Amino acid sequence: MPEHKIFSMPFAKVYPMYVQKAERKGRTKAEVDEIICWLTGYDSTGLQQQIDRESDVKAFFAGAPAMNPKAALIKGVICGVRVEEVEDPLMRKIRYLDKLIDELAKGKAMEKILRRE
């Protein structure tokens, strides 16, 4: 079975869409960055390097320093798919990030998005 085309898409093309979605709802690029860094373990420099290199989504997640152990607490439906039921590990990571950005755009508090409560 061929890989999903999102896997080979440059993260630099996906990232602005996350920022735009957040900004349309009155949230900030800094909040998007905080979410991405929380989930993946990148610091702001590492995140920017991945964007500048135009790493594809697969390489972006493969190079992530450490997925947050609290990522398993991310539950719910995104794009009609229940996140916790996604079997492909890479697609699950992508859906985790999609879900977190969606929660941000819906006005959820950062403490809740980052599973601090």
C-alpha positions in Angstrom: 0.0 0.0 0.0 1.5 3.4 -1.0 2.3 5.9 1.8 -0.1 8.7 2.4 0.9 11.8 0.5 1.0 13.9 3.7 4.0 11.9 4.8 6.1 13.3 1.9 4.7 16.9 2.1 7.3 19.4 3.4 6.5 20.4 7.0 7.2 24.0 5.9 4.0 23.8 3.8 1.8 22.4 6.6 3.1 24.7 9.3 1.7 28.0 7.9 -1.7 26.3 7.6 -1.6 25.6 11.4 -0.6 29.2 12.1 -3.3 30.6 9.8 -6.0 28.4 11.4 -4.9 29.6 14.9 -4.6 33.3 13.9 -8.1 33.3 12.2 -9.4 32.4 15.6 -7.5 35.0 17.5 -4.6 32.8 18.7 -0.9 33.3 18.0 2.0 31.8 16.1 3.8 31.6 19.5 1.0 29.3 20.8 1.3 27.1 17.7 5.0 26.8 18.2 4.6 26.0 21.9 2.2 23.2 21.0 4.5 21.8 18.4 7.5 21.9 20.7 5.5 20.4 23.6 4.4 17.5 21.4 7.7 16.8 19.6 10.4 17.9 22.0 11.9 20.4 19.5 13.0 23.7 20.9 12.2 26.8 18.9 15.6 26.7 17.1 15.1 23.0 16.1 11.6 23.7 14.9 12.8 26.6 12.7 15.6 24.4 11.3 13.1 21.8 10.3 11.0 24.4 8.6 14.0 26.0 6.9 15.3 22.6 5.7 11.8 21.9 4.3 12.0 18.5 5.9 9.0 16.3 4.9 6.4 15.5 7.6 7.9 11.9 7.9 11.4 13.3 8.6 10.0 16.0 10.9 8.5 13.5 13.2 11.3 11.0 12.8 13.8 13.7 13.9 11.7 14.8 16.8 13.8 14.7 19.9 11.1 13.1 22.1 7.4 12.8 21.7 5.7 14.0 24.8 4.5 11.0 27.0 1.3 12.9 27.6 0.5 12.6 23.9 -1.4 9.4 24.7 -3.9 11.6 26.6 -4.9 13.3 23.3 -8.3 11.9 22.4 -11.2 12.8 20.2 -12.2 13.1 16.6 -10.3 15.1 13.9 -11.3 14.9 10.3 -13.9 12.3 11.1 -11.3 10.0 12.6 -10.9 9.1 16.3 -7.3 10.0 17.1 -6.7 7.2 19.6 -7.8 4.6 17.0 -5.3 5.6 14.3 -3.1 2.5 13.8 -0.2 3.9 11.8 2.2 5.5 14.3 3.2 8.4 12.0 -0.4 9.2 11.1 -1.3 9.1 14.8 1.4 11.7 15.5 0.1 13.9 12.7 -3.5 13.6 14.0 -2.3 14.4 17.5 -0.8 17.7 16.2 -4.0 18.3 14.1 -6.1 17.8 17.2 -4.0 20.1 19.4 -4.2 22.9 16.8 -7.9 22.3 16.5 -8.3 22.7 20.3 -6.3 25.9 20.1 -8.5 27.3 17.3 -11.6 26.4 19.3 -10.4 28.6 22.2 -9.3 25.9 24.7 -6.9 27.1 27.4 -3.2 26.2 26.8 -3.1 24.4 30.2 -5.7 22.0 28.9 -4.2 21.7 25.4 -0.9 20.8 26.9 -2.5 18.3 29.2 -1.3 20.1 32.4 -4.6 19.6 34.2 
